[in-house]
Amino acid sequence: QGSLGGAQDSARDEALRLARGSADASAHAARRALLALGEVRVSSPSLNEAWVELAAAASAVERTSTALDTLLAEVSLSAAAPVAGAGPQSGLAEASAPANAAGVGESAEAGAAVSRVFSVFEQMRREGVPPDLVSFNALLGACAVAGDVRRALETLRQLRASGHTPDVVTFTSLIKAYGKAGLVEGSEAVFEAMQFPRTAASRTGAQPGGTGMPPAGEGTDAHVAAARAVADGQPAVRPNEFTYAELMRAQLRAGCPRRVGELLALAEAANAGRPLKTRTLNLGVRAHCAQGALRPALRLVVRMRGLGVRTDAHARHALAALCAARGQYALASRLAAGEVA
C-alpha cells in the first residue's frame, strides 16, 4: 500500500511538472505573439481587439504557471513532513481537528498539509522536546498559508500558555491567516493590536492571547473581536516590512487599493530610507493599477529599475491591462511581452 501511494505521488508530481512546463511554453509563445501582433497593429488598428484578447489569454496563462509553481512547492513541503503515528495528543491537536473542518477560508488540500505539520509538532512533544517560539511560529505560518484563522488563534493561545511572548513573526502570520480567509478587517485589527495592545483596564471582557476564539460558523464581527484581543496584556510590537506586505496583499485581495498605497507609504517611512523588497514594491504597482493611476504606477516602475528591482508577472500584466485600457497599445505590448521590466 505504501509503494502504491508513493507511485501515485510520483505520478502526481510528474503531471504537475509537465503542466507547468506546458504553461511556461504557452506563456512564452503568447508573449512572442503579442510582440509580433503589436508591431503589425500599428498599421492595422482593426487588430486592437484581437490584441486585447490575446493579452488577456497571456495573462491567464502566466497566472496558471505561477499557481503551478506555488502548488509544486507546497506539495514538496508537505511531502517532506512525516505523519506521526497515533497516540495521545495535546489540547492543541484536539482543538485543531474540528478547527480544520470549520476553519475560515481553508481548502481541503491545504488543511491536510497543515494537519501534517501539526502531527510533526505533536510527535516532537511526545518525545519530550519542549516547543519554543520558533516552533509555534512555524505552526502559525502553516495556518497562515491555509487561511485557517481558528487554528491560528488556538496556536497563539498555546504559545502564550507555554510562557512565550508573541513577536513580529507571530503577528505577521496572523495577519496573513485573516487575509487568506477573506477577513481583511481581522488583518487590520491584528495590525493595530500588535502596535497598541490593550491593557487589563481597557479590555471589555475579552481574554488575552486569543482565548476568546469565535465559535465555528460565527460571522466577521466575532472574528474581528478575537483579532483585537491577540496582543492583550503584551508589550507592543513594531511591524516590519513583511508585516506591511502581508496586510497590503490582504487589502489588494479585498479590492482596497487605496489602503495598499497608504501602507506602502508607511512601510517606506518605517524602513528609514532603506529600499523596500521586490514583492512590496510590486504590490504597490498593482495597487496603482487597480486605482487606474497609470502615471504613479510607471513612476514606481522607474524607481524600481533604479534600484535594480524587476516587476513580477502580476505587476506587468496589471500595467499592460491598464495601458491597453488607456489606448497605450505599444507600451502594453512591450509590458505583456516582458520587454519592460
N, C-alpha and C positions, 0 to 999 in steps of 0.2 A: 504493500500500500504506500510505503514511504517512497519507493522508487517510482511508482506511478505518479505521485504528487510532484516529485522532482522533475519528471519528464514533462508534466503539464506546465510547471513553472517555466521550464526552459523554452517550451513551445510558445508560451505567452510572451516571454521576454523577446524571443526572436521575432514574433509577429509585431511587437511594438517597435523594435528596431527597424524592421522593414517598412512599417508605416511611416516612421519618422524620416527614413531615407527618401521615401516617395514624396512626402510633404516638402522636404528640403529641395528636392529636384524640381518639384512643381513650382515652388516659390521662386527659385532661380529663373526658371523658364518664364514665369509670369513677369518678373522684373525686366527681363530682356525684351519681352513682347511689349511691355509698357513703354520702354525707352524707344523702341522702333516705331510704335504707333504714335508716340508723342512727336517724333520728327516728321512723320508723314502728315499728321493732323494740322501742322502749321499751314499747309496749303489746301487742306480739306477740312474745313470747320464742321462738316457733317459727321465727322468721325468722333466728335466730342462725346456724344452719348455712349458710344462703344468704349471709349477710353475710360469713362467714369465707371462703367460696369466691370471692365477688366481690372481697374484699380480696386474695386470692392472685392472682387474674387481673389486678387492677390493678397489683400489684407486678411481675408478669411483663411487662406492657406498658411500665411505667416502665423496667425493665431493658433492654427491646428498644430503646426510644427513646434511652437513654443509650448503648447499644452502637452504634447507628446514627450518633449524633453523633461518637463516637470514630472509627468507620470512615471517615466523611466527612472528618474532619480528617486522618487518616493517608493517605487517598487524595490529598488536596490536597497534602500534604507530599511524597509520593512522586512525584506528577506534576510538581512543581516542580524535582525533581532531574534534570538531564540525564544521560543514559547516555553515558559516554565511549567513544570509538572503540577499536578493537582496537589492541593494542600491547604491548610488554614490560611486565610487571608486577613489582612488588617482592615480597619474601618475604611481606609481609603479605597481599597479594591472593592469592598462590599458596596460602598456608595457609588462607585464608578459603574457598576453593572447596570442598574436602572438608568443612570445618567446617560449611558451610551444609547439607550433607546429613546430617551426624552431630550437629549442634548439638542439645543437650537442650532440649526444650520449644518448638522453633521451628516455626511453621506455614509452609506453602509461600509464602503471600502475604507474610507478614512477612519471610521470608528473601529474597524477591525485592526488597522495599523496601530492606532493609539492603544488599543487593548493589549497588543503585543508588547508595547513599550512599558505599560503598567505591569505586565506579567514579569518582565525582567526586573523591574523595581521591587516587586514583591519577593522574587527569588533572592535578591540581594538582602532584603530584610530578614528572610528566613535563615539565611546563612550567617546572620549576626553582624552584618555590615550596616552601621547606622547611616542613614541618608543625610547628606549635607545640603547646603543651599544650592550647589551646582546640580545635584541630583533632582531636587524639586523643580528647579528651573527647567531642566530637561523635560520633565513631565509637562510643565506648563507650555513649553514650546510645542510639544506634540498636540496638546489640546488646542493650541492656537491654530495650527495647521488645519485641524479638523473643524474649527469653529465650535468646539464643544464648551460652551460657557459654564454649564452646570459642573462638569468635571473639573474645569479650571478653578472655579470658586472653591470646590471641595479640596482640591490640591493646595490652594492657598491657605485654607483653614488648617490643614495638616502641617503645612510648612511652619506656620506660626505656633501651632501646638507643640511642635518639636523644638521650639526655642530659637528658631531662626528669624531674622528680620528681612522682610522683602527688600529687594534692591531694584535698580532701574531695569534690569533684565526681567524681573518678575512682572513689573507693571507693564512693560512693553508687550510681553506675551499676552497679558490680559486684554490690552487694547486691541491686539491683533485678533484674539479669540472673538471679542464682541464684534469687531469689524467683519470678520469672515461669516459670522452668524447673521449679518444684516442688521445689527443693533448698534448703529453708529452713535446713538445717544448714550449707550453704555460705554463706548470707547471714550467719548468726551468726558463722561463722568469719572472714569478711571484717571484720565489725563489731569483733571482738576484735583481729584482726591490725593494723588501722589504728591502733588506740589503743596496742597493746602489741606493736610489731614485734619479731620475733626477731633477735637478733644472730648473727654468724657462729658464735659458740661454742655457742649454744643450738639451732642448726638440726641436723636429723638427716638430712642428705643432700639436702634439698630445695634447688633452685637459686632464686635471687632472681627477683622480677619475674614470677612465674607461668610460668617456663620449664619447671617440672615439670608440664606440661599433661597431663591424663589422656588416654590413648588413646581413640579413638572406641568407644563401647559400654561403657566402664568404669562401675562402679557408683557409688553415693553416696559410699563411703569415699574413692575416688580423687579425686572432685571436691572433697570437703571438705579432703583433704590439699593439693590445689592452692590452695584458698582460703586456707589457713593461711599459704601462702608468698607471698601477694601483696604484703606490705609488708616482706619480709625485708631487713634492712640499711638501711631507710629511716627518716627521722625520724617520730616519732609524729604522727598527725593527729587532731584533735579532731572528733567528729561534730557536724553542725549539725542543725537541725530536719528538713530534708529527709531526712537520713540516718536519723533515728529513724522518720520517717513511712514510708519505704520498707521498713524492717525490720518495722514494725508491720503494713504491708499484707501482707508475706510471711507473717508469723505468723498473721494473720487468715485468709489464704487456706489455710494449712496446718491450720486448725482449732485454734489455740492462743491463745484469747482472754485467758487469764490472763497470758501473756507480753506481750501487747499492752498490758494495764493497767500492767505493770511498766515498759515502755518509755515509756508516756505520762507516768508519774511522773518518769522520768529526763529526758525531754525538757523537762518543766516546770522541773525543777531546773537543767538546762543553760541554759534561757532566762533565768534570773535575774530572774524577775518580769515579763518581757515576755510579752504574751499570745501563745498559740500560734496558728498559722494554721488556717484553716477546715477543711482536709482532715484535719489531725492530730486536731483535736477530734472530727470526725465519725467517724474511725476508733475513737476512744475510746468513743463512744456505741455503735457497733456491737459493740465488744468486750464492753461491759457487757451488752448484749442477748444476745449469744451465750452468756454465762455465766448468763443468767436473772436478772440483777441489775437489776430494774426501778427501784428507788429510786435507786441510784447513777447509772443512765442518765438519769433525769429530773433529778437534781441537776445533772448535767453540762449538760443542755439548758438549765436555768435559768441556769447560769453563762454559757453561750454567748449567751443572749439578753441578758444584762447587758453582754456585750462587743460586742453588735451583730452577732453571727455567727448565721447561719441553718443549720439542719440540711439536709443534702442528701437526695436521694430515697432513697438506700440506708439512711441512718440512720433516716429517718422510717418506712420500711417495716419495718425491723428492730424499731423501737419499737412499731409498730402490731401486728405479729405477736405480740410478747411481751405487749402489753396484752390482745389477744384471748385468748391462752392463759391469762391470769390472770383472765379474765372482765370486764376493764375495757373493755367494748364501746364505751361512749360516747367515751372518750378515744381508743381505737383508731380509731374512725370519724373523729374530728377530725384525727388524725395522718395517716391514709391520704388524707384529702381535702385535706391541705396547710394546714389551718387553724392547726395548732400548729407554729410554726417552731422 
